[in-house]
């Protein structure tokens, strides 16, 4: 990496559940848009559960001048619906997507047949050619459902071979896990940019719950420090900003092609980390 101008910095939102949440997200979007990220992505929800909200947020913020990248999966839609949605996004000037297998809604389990992300990438390419830049997911610490690391990387490679342009990782707090993953992918013939996913630390209980579900490891030293803050939320968040800023610095110094922030629809920690890294100074 020669300069920050060659890297990609982005922020993720999830669709709010109600009007109050929409009003709050509008304020968060306005604050983070001032940082001039390369794009905002918007999640899709388990089984496509937020597909209407995703489209609404995407089209509204795109119309306000931001660059949006909707998440997509086969969950909750058939091919005709997905084809229509792709056309809607094309007409709105959107040229980037995040293609995912998508989570299965709780309580449904084996009733639903998975349609994997490589098949979604193939479908998007068949329908729209090279119009969309397609991001896919990958897992430096391995997907929780993968039987072993080799199979995990093989699934990732299938998505790239299907036509994905780049990848965004699950969040992590161990930079070595990321660098070793990228090195392993390179040896496996995967040469696309692999952008680290970054989770700011704002609430230990929530972070522990998310991490257990998605297989992201909280290093023991970090977990103990976070637990030690107890009810001191301001102290925890300040410490979290320092820890994540240092992680990001190491990643960028080591050649990471950017950062993708999982904002959880909150602006302050992302903004503070952004300023610590002087990302607004990039050309």
HELIX and SHEET records of a PDB file:
HELIX    1   1 UNK A    4  UNK A    6  5                                   3    
HELIX    2   2 UNK A   19  UNK A   33  1                                  15    
HELIX    3   3 UNK A   46  UNK A   48  5                                   3    
HELIX    4   4 UNK A   51  UNK A   63  1                                  13    
HELIX    5   5 UNK A   79  UNK A   91  1                                  13    
HELIX    6   6 UNK A  109  UNK A  111  5                                   3    
HELIX    7   7 UNK A  117  UNK A  128  1                                  12    
HELIX    8   8 UNK A  149  UNK A  161  1                                  13    
HELIX    9   9 UNK A  175  UNK A  187  1                                  13    
HELIX   10  10 UNK A  204  UNK A  214  1                                  11    
HELIX   11  11 UNK A  220  UNK A  228  1                                   9    
HELIX   12  12 UNK A  233  UNK A  253  1                                  21    
HELIX   13  13 UNK A  268  UNK A  276  1                                   9    
HELIX   14  14 UNK A  279  UNK A  281  5                                   3    
SHEET    1   A 9 UNK A   8  UNK A  13  0                                        
SHEET    2   A 9 UNK A  39  UNK A  42  1                                        
SHEET    3   A 9 UNK A  68  UNK A  72  1                                        
SHEET    4   A 9 UNK A  96  UNK A  99  1                                        
SHEET    5   A 9 UNK A 133  UNK A 138  1                                        
SHEET    6   A 9 UNK A 166  UNK A 171  1                                        
SHEET    7   A 9 UNK A 193  UNK A 199  1                                        
SHEET    8   A 9 UNK A 258  UNK A 262  1                                        
SHEET    9   A 9 UNK A   8  UNK A  13  1                                        
END                                                                             
